[in-house]
Amino acid sequence: MKKISDSRRQFLGVAATIPFWIPRSIKGYTSKQMQSFNLDGKIVDDISKWDLDTPALCVELDALERNLEHLQQTVSRNGIDSRPHAKTHKCPAIARLQMETGSIGICTAKVSEAEVMFEHGIDQILITTPNVTPVKIKRAMHLSKWCSGLIQATDSLTNARDLSAAAAAAGVVADVVVDVDPGGHRTGISPGEPALILGQEVDRLPGLNLLGILCYDGGSQHVKGFEKRRTQTLERLAAASDTILTFQRSGLNTEIFSGGGTGTYNIDHETSHFTDVQVGSYLFMDAQYRAIGGSSDPEVYTDFEPSLTILTTVVNDQYQGRATTDAGAKACTINKPWSIVKGETGMNYRSGSDEFGTITYDNPSRTYRVGDKLELIVSHCDPVVNLYDQMYAIRNDRVEAIWKIEARGMSN
């Protein structure tokens, strides 16, 4: 045991003096190495994305910027705003881009995400999940003291009263929206009279300031076929639309009627008094969304471009009809449909193994050899992003910036 202990100490002592594990002459820059080229988020050396060690999360800037532009042009033309959901990217650098290109604020799913975003300069934040435990409520009210643009959701009388008491204890008046259930029975109060009673109670409570409602219809986002998706969306938002009219007639504030998402961004505005769409995946796109079809292509959703990819390396090519990569479930998740090999046809990808992904060939556009690198269009961008500490911002195949995923793991 003494020899092992001494050897380990000696190894660690030597390792502490070595700045990088891989010599500069060997291509395959690790995340630690890449940070040495990083100055205020910008890369100060000319590095190809193909020289990154894998798996690596990459975002193509040109495609990302076109997605931002298309979204903003569409919602502006339709007379509504965008309030993107940061649970998709968990990245303050991207949230700032969204605000700079016209979004009126961002959404977060959790108070922990809101805290991170505010720490990095984002001050217009809607927390879409009601905070119900004393700890979360206290954290949210503390954040309200510093973040004047923080909005919280509530979906019950008990919760509203708890929020008001906590706001009073913190010395703030908290902005609140009533979360209305579109029919999925996940969160939200029933539309109509129950929502009205809650809205009136929020309006009366001394610690709260009512701003309107939110109604996120997650169940409609992935309905396949544009017309079918449109029909379901408008039917399920109708009760929320009636509710906002009831709020108006009762003299309640209705400046916010927020909801919708990437699958319905060009549908939601048809709902009366709808104000802003909570898009998320539009930035990156993924295999799940591409499968729903759009207004111009019934088979593939082409409104937005896939900008987010996982760079992976082939580690085995010995067996006929298949190859193995280093991007398994820990890099890709096991969400379905599976990831898509970018730019290729006649092959399928599976990431069911923890460490390894599998390419199977049917009538492939090409085959891969050990050491080859390829890109995967991700299966479901939200959980994939949460697997990484950073993403590489790529333009013309060169690494332009490193974006820290500061809210990674912020699930409480």
C-alpha positions as CSV (number, residue, x, y, z in Angstrom):
1,M,0.0,0.0,0.0
2,K,2.9,2.3,0.8
3,K,4.3,1.9,-2.7
4,I,1.0,2.6,-4.4
5,S,0.4,5.7,-2.2
6,D,3.9,7.1,-2.8
7,S,3.5,6.4,-6.6
8,R,0.2,8.2,-6.6
9,R,1.6,11.2,-4.8
10,Q,4.6,11.3,-7.2
11,F,2.2,11.1,-10.2
12,L,0.0,13.9,-9.0
13,G,3.0,16.1,-8.2
14,V,4.3,15.7,-11.8
15,A,0.9,16.1,-13.3
16,A,0.4,19.4,-11.5
17,T,3.3,20.8,-13.4
18,I,2.0,19.7,-16.8
19,P,-0.5,22.2,-18.4
20,F,-2.1,19.7,-20.8
21,W,-2.4,16.0,-21.1
22,I,-2.2,15.9,-24.9
23,P,0.7,17.6,-26.7
24,R,-0.1,20.5,-29.0
25,S,1.1,18.5,-32.0
26,I,-1.7,16.0,-31.5
27,K,-5.1,17.2,-32.8
28,G,-7.9,16.6,-30.3
29,Y,-8.1,19.6,-28.1
30,T,-9.7,18.8,-24.8
31,S,-12.2,21.2,-23.1
32,K,-9.4,22.1,-20.6
33,Q,-7.0,22.9,-23.5
34,M,-9.6,24.9,-25.3
35,Q,-10.0,27.1,-22.2
36,S,-6.4,28.2,-22.7
37,F,-7.3,29.7,-26.0
38,N,-10.4,31.4,-24.6
39,L,-10.3,35.1,-23.9
40,D,-13.6,36.6,-22.7
41,G,-15.5,33.9,-24.5
42,K,-13.6,34.4,-27.8
43,I,-11.1,31.9,-29.2
44,V,-7.7,33.6,-29.8
45,D,-6.3,30.9,-32.1
46,D,-7.4,29.3,-35.4
47,I,-8.8,26.0,-34.4
48,S,-11.0,23.7,-36.6
49,K,-14.0,22.1,-35.0
50,W,-12.6,18.8,-36.4
51,D,-9.7,19.1,-34.1
52,L,-11.8,19.1,-30.9
53,D,-11.6,16.1,-28.7
54,T,-14.9,14.2,-28.6
55,P,-17.7,14.0,-27.7
56,A,-18.1,17.7,-28.1
57,L,-21.2,19.9,-28.2
58,C,-21.1,22.3,-31.1
59,V,-23.5,25.0,-32.4
60,E,-23.2,26.4,-35.9
61,L,-23.5,30.2,-35.5
62,D,-24.8,31.0,-39.0
63,A,-27.7,28.5,-38.6
64,L,-28.4,29.8,-35.0
65,E,-28.5,33.4,-36.2
66,R,-30.9,32.5,-39.1
67,N,-33.1,30.7,-36.6
68,L,-33.1,33.8,-34.3
69,E,-33.9,36.1,-37.3
70,H,-36.7,33.9,-38.6
71,L,-38.4,33.6,-35.3
72,Q,-38.3,37.3,-34.7
73,Q,-39.5,38.2,-38.1
74,T,-42.4,35.8,-37.8
75,V,-43.7,36.8,-34.4
76,S,-43.3,40.5,-35.3
77,R,-45.3,40.0,-38.4
78,N,-48.0,38.2,-36.4
79,G,-48.2,41.0,-33.8
80,I,-46.8,39.1,-30.8
81,D,-43.5,38.9,-29.0
82,S,-41.1,36.1,-28.1
83,R,-40.1,35.1,-24.5
84,P,-37.8,32.2,-25.2
85,H,-37.3,29.4,-22.7
86,A,-33.8,29.2,-21.3
87,K,-34.3,25.6,-20.1
88,T,-33.3,24.6,-23.7
89,H,-29.9,26.2,-23.7
90,K,-29.1,27.0,-20.0
91,C,-26.6,29.4,-21.4
92,P,-26.5,33.2,-20.5
93,A,-24.5,34.0,-23.7
94,I,-27.4,32.7,-25.8
95,A,-30.0,34.4,-23.6
96,R,-28.2,37.7,-24.2
97,L,-28.4,37.0,-28.0
98,Q,-32.1,36.4,-27.7
99,M,-32.6,39.6,-25.9
100,E,-30.4,41.6,-28.3
101,T,-32.4,40.3,-31.3
102,G,-35.8,41.4,-29.9
103,S,-37.1,39.0,-27.3
104,I,-38.9,40.8,-24.4
105,G,-37.5,38.4,-21.8
106,I,-36.7,34.8,-21.1
107,C,-38.4,32.0,-19.3
108,T,-36.8,29.5,-16.9
109,A,-38.2,26.3,-15.6
110,K,-36.6,26.6,-12.1
111,V,-35.7,29.3,-9.7
112,S,-32.0,28.0,-9.8
113,E,-31.9,28.7,-13.6
114,A,-33.4,32.2,-12.9
115,E,-30.7,32.9,-10.4
116,V,-27.9,31.9,-12.8
117,M,-29.4,34.1,-15.6
118,F,-29.7,37.1,-13.4
119,E,-26.1,36.6,-12.1
120,H,-25.1,36.9,-15.8
121,G,-27.0,40.1,-16.6
122,I,-30.4,38.8,-17.7
123,D,-33.1,40.7,-15.7
124,Q,-36.4,40.0,-17.5
125,I,-37.2,36.5,-16.4
126,L,-40.5,34.5,-16.1
127,I,-40.3,31.4,-13.9
128,T,-42.9,29.1,-15.5
129,T,-43.0,26.5,-12.8
130,P,-44.9,27.4,-9.6
131,N,-42.6,27.5,-6.6
132,V,-44.4,25.6,-3.8
133,T,-41.8,24.7,-1.1
134,P,-40.8,27.3,1.5
135,V,-37.2,27.1,0.4
136,K,-38.0,27.8,-3.3
137,I,-40.5,30.5,-2.4
138,K,-37.9,32.3,-0.2
139,R,-35.2,32.0,-2.9
140,A,-37.6,33.5,-5.5
141,M,-38.6,36.4,-3.2
142,H,-34.9,37.1,-2.4
143,L,-34.2,37.2,-6.2
144,S,-37.2,39.6,-6.6
145,K,-35.5,42.1,-4.3
146,W,-32.7,42.5,-6.9
147,C,-34.3,41.5,-10.2
148,S,-37.1,43.9,-10.9
149,G,-38.1,42.0,-14.0
150,L,-38.8,38.7,-12.3
151,I,-42.2,37.2,-12.8
152,Q,-43.5,34.0,-11.0
153,A,-46.3,31.7,-11.8
154,T,-49.0,30.4,-9.4
155,D,-51.8,27.9,-9.9
156,S,-53.5,27.6,-6.5
157,L,-55.0,29.8,-3.8
158,T,-52.8,28.2,-1.2
159,N,-49.7,28.9,-3.2
160,A,-50.7,32.5,-4.0
161,R,-51.2,33.2,-0.3
162,D,-47.8,31.6,0.5
163,L,-46.2,33.8,-2.1
164,S,-47.8,36.9,-0.7
165,A,-46.7,36.1,2.8
166,A,-43.1,35.5,1.7
167,A,-43.1,38.6,-0.4
168,A,-44.2,40.7,2.6
169,A,-41.5,39.1,4.7
170,A,-38.9,39.9,2.1
171,G,-40.2,43.5,1.7
172,V,-41.2,43.1,-1.9
173,V,-44.3,43.1,-4.1
174,A,-43.8,40.1,-6.5
175,D,-45.1,40.1,-10.0
176,V,-47.2,37.0,-10.7
177,V,-49.1,35.4,-13.6
178,V,-51.8,32.7,-13.1
179,D,-50.8,29.4,-14.7
180,V,-53.8,28.1,-16.6
181,D,-54.0,24.4,-17.6
182,P,-54.6,23.9,-21.4
183,G,-55.9,20.3,-20.7
184,G,-52.7,18.3,-20.1
185,H,-53.3,18.3,-16.3
186,R,-49.6,18.7,-15.6
187,T,-49.6,22.1,-13.9
188,G,-52.0,25.0,-14.0
189,I,-55.4,25.8,-12.6
190,S,-58.5,25.0,-14.6
191,P,-59.6,27.8,-17.0
192,G,-62.7,29.8,-16.4
193,E,-64.1,30.4,-13.0
194,P,-61.3,28.6,-11.0
195,A,-58.7,30.7,-12.8
196,L,-60.8,33.9,-12.3
197,I,-61.1,33.2,-8.5
198,L,-57.4,32.7,-8.3
199,G,-56.7,35.9,-10.3
200,Q,-59.0,37.9,-8.1
201,E,-57.2,36.6,-5.0
202,V,-53.8,37.4,-6.4
203,D,-55.1,40.9,-7.2
204,R,-56.2,41.3,-3.5
205,L,-53.1,39.9,-1.8
206,P,-50.8,42.7,-0.6
207,G,-47.6,41.0,-1.6
208,L,-48.5,40.2,-5.2
209,N,-49.0,42.2,-8.4
210,L,-51.1,40.3,-11.1
211,L,-49.8,40.6,-14.7
212,G,-52.0,38.2,-16.5
213,I,-51.8,34.5,-17.3
214,L,-49.6,31.9,-18.9
215,C,-50.9,28.8,-20.6
216,Y,-48.2,26.4,-22.0
217,D,-49.7,23.7,-24.2
218,G,-46.8,21.2,-24.3
219,G,-49.1,18.5,-25.6
220,S,-49.6,20.3,-28.9
221,Q,-45.9,21.1,-29.7
222,H,-45.1,17.7,-31.2
223,V,-48.4,16.8,-32.9
224,K,-47.5,15.6,-36.4
225,G,-48.9,17.5,-39.4
226,F,-49.3,21.2,-39.4
227,E,-53.1,21.4,-39.8
228,K,-53.7,18.8,-37.2
229,R,-51.3,20.7,-34.8
230,R,-53.0,24.0,-35.6
231,T,-56.5,22.6,-34.9
232,Q,-55.5,21.1,-31.6
233,T,-53.6,24.1,-30.5
234,L,-56.4,26.6,-31.2
235,E,-59.0,24.3,-29.6
236,R,-56.9,23.9,-26.4
237,L,-56.1,27.6,-26.1
238,A,-59.7,28.6,-26.6
239,A,-60.6,28.2,-22.9
240,A,-57.5,30.2,-21.8
241,S,-58.5,32.9,-24.3
242,D,-62.0,33.0,-22.7
243,T,-60.3,33.2,-19.3
244,I,-58.3,36.3,-20.3
245,L,-61.5,38.0,-21.5
246,T,-63.1,37.2,-18.2
247,F,-60.1,38.7,-16.4
248,Q,-60.6,41.9,-18.5
249,R,-64.3,42.1,-17.7
250,S,-63.4,41.8,-14.0
251,G,-61.0,44.6,-14.2
252,L,-57.9,42.4,-13.7
253,N,-54.6,43.1,-15.4
254,T,-54.1,41.1,-18.6
255,E,-50.9,42.5,-20.1
256,I,-49.4,39.0,-20.3
257,F,-51.0,36.0,-22.0
258,S,-47.9,33.8,-22.6
259,G,-47.5,30.3,-23.9
260,G,-46.9,28.2,-26.9
261,G,-43.6,27.0,-28.2
262,T,-41.5,26.0,-31.2
263,G,-44.1,23.7,-32.7
264,T,-46.8,26.3,-32.6
265,Y,-44.9,29.6,-32.9
266,N,-46.7,30.5,-36.1
267,I,-50.1,29.3,-34.8
268,D,-50.5,30.8,-31.3
269,H,-51.1,34.4,-32.4
270,E,-54.4,33.3,-33.8
271,T,-55.7,33.0,-30.2
272,S,-57.3,36.2,-29.1
273,H,-55.2,38.5,-26.8
274,F,-52.2,36.1,-26.9
275,T,-49.0,38.2,-26.2
276,D,-45.9,36.1,-26.5
277,V,-44.6,32.7,-27.3
278,Q,-42.3,30.6,-25.1
279,V,-40.1,29.1,-27.8
280,G,-37.1,27.0,-26.9
281,S,-35.9,24.4,-29.3
282,Y,-36.2,26.7,-32.3
283,L,-32.6,27.8,-31.7
284,F,-31.1,24.3,-32.1
285,M,-33.8,22.0,-33.6
286,D,-33.5,18.3,-33.0
287,A,-34.7,15.0,-34.4
288,Q,-38.0,15.1,-32.3
289,Y,-39.0,18.4,-33.9
290,R,-37.9,17.6,-37.4
291,A,-40.3,14.6,-37.3
292,I,-43.5,16.7,-36.8
293,G,-43.6,18.3,-40.3
294,G,-44.3,22.0,-41.0
295,S,-46.6,24.2,-43.1
296,S,-44.4,23.8,-46.2
297,D,-43.2,20.2,-45.8
298,P,-45.6,17.7,-44.3
299,E,-42.8,15.2,-43.5
300,V,-39.9,17.4,-42.1
301,Y,-40.1,20.5,-40.0
302,T,-37.9,22.9,-41.9
303,D,-38.9,26.2,-40.4
304,F,-35.7,26.2,-38.4
305,E,-32.3,24.7,-39.1
306,P,-30.5,22.1,-37.0
307,S,-27.7,24.2,-35.5
308,L,-26.7,22.0,-32.5
309,T,-24.6,18.9,-33.1
310,I,-22.5,16.4,-31.2
311,L,-19.1,15.8,-32.7
312,T,-18.1,12.2,-32.2
313,T,-15.3,9.8,-33.3
314,V,-15.4,6.3,-34.7
315,V,-13.6,3.9,-32.4
316,N,-14.4,0.6,-34.1
317,D,-15.1,-0.4,-37.7
318,Q,-14.3,-4.1,-37.6
319,Y,-17.8,-5.5,-38.1
320,Q,-19.7,-5.5,-41.3
321,G,-22.6,-3.2,-41.6
322,R,-21.8,-1.1,-38.5
323,A,-19.4,1.2,-36.7
324,T,-19.0,2.2,-33.1
325,T,-18.5,5.8,-31.9
326,D,-17.6,7.4,-28.6
327,A,-21.0,9.2,-28.2
328,G,-23.4,7.0,-26.2
329,A,-26.1,7.8,-23.8
330,K,-23.9,10.0,-21.6
331,A,-23.3,12.2,-24.6
332,C,-26.6,11.9,-26.5
333,T,-29.2,10.7,-24.0
334,I,-31.6,7.8,-24.9
335,N,-34.4,10.1,-26.1
336,K,-36.1,9.0,-29.3
337,P,-36.2,9.4,-32.2
338,W,-32.5,8.7,-32.1
339,S,-29.8,11.2,-33.2
340,I,-29.3,11.7,-36.9
341,V,-26.0,11.5,-38.7
342,K,-25.7,14.9,-40.2
343,G,-25.3,15.1,-44.0
344,E,-25.6,11.4,-44.6
345,T,-28.3,9.0,-45.8
346,G,-28.8,5.2,-45.5
347,M,-27.6,4.9,-42.0
348,N,-29.1,4.9,-38.5
349,Y,-27.7,5.9,-35.1
350,R,-28.3,4.4,-31.7
351,S,-27.0,5.7,-28.3
352,G,-28.4,3.0,-26.0
353,S,-25.0,2.1,-24.5
354,D,-23.6,4.4,-21.8
355,E,-20.3,5.2,-23.6
356,F,-20.8,4.0,-27.2
357,G,-23.0,4.9,-30.1
358,T,-23.7,2.6,-33.0
359,I,-24.0,3.4,-36.7
360,T,-25.8,0.7,-38.7
361,Y,-25.6,0.8,-42.5
362,D,-28.5,0.2,-44.9
363,N,-27.6,1.8,-48.2
364,P,-25.1,4.3,-46.9
365,S,-23.9,7.5,-48.6
366,R,-20.5,6.6,-47.1
367,T,-18.9,4.3,-44.5
368,Y,-16.7,5.3,-41.6
369,R,-13.3,4.2,-40.4
370,V,-11.6,4.3,-37.0
371,G,-10.6,7.9,-36.2
372,D,-13.1,9.5,-38.5
373,K,-15.2,12.2,-37.0
374,L,-18.9,12.9,-37.7
375,E,-21.7,15.1,-36.4
376,L,-25.0,14.1,-34.9
377,I,-28.2,16.1,-35.0
378,V,-29.3,15.6,-31.4
379,S,-32.4,13.7,-30.5
380,H,-33.9,16.2,-27.9
381,C,-31.8,19.3,-27.4
382,D,-32.9,20.2,-23.8
383,P,-31.6,17.1,-22.0
384,V,-28.5,16.8,-24.3
385,V,-27.4,20.4,-23.4
386,N,-27.7,19.5,-19.8
387,L,-25.0,16.8,-20.2
388,Y,-22.2,19.3,-21.1
389,D,-20.3,22.0,-19.3
390,Q,-19.8,24.1,-22.5
391,M,-20.6,24.3,-26.2
392,Y,-18.4,25.4,-29.0
393,A,-19.7,28.2,-31.2
394,I,-18.6,27.4,-34.7
395,R,-18.5,29.5,-37.9
396,N,-17.1,28.2,-41.2
397,D,-15.8,25.1,-39.4
398,R,-13.6,27.2,-37.0
399,V,-14.2,27.5,-33.3
400,E,-15.2,31.2,-32.7
401,A,-16.2,31.1,-29.1
402,I,-16.8,28.9,-26.0
403,W,-20.1,29.3,-24.3
404,K,-20.4,28.0,-20.8
405,I,-23.6,26.2,-20.0
406,E,-23.8,28.0,-16.6
407,A,-27.2,26.6,-15.6
408,R,-26.2,23.0,-16.3
409,G,-27.6,20.8,-13.6
410,M,-29.7,23.6,-12.1
411,S,-32.8,21.4,-11.5
412,N,-34.1,22.9,-8.2
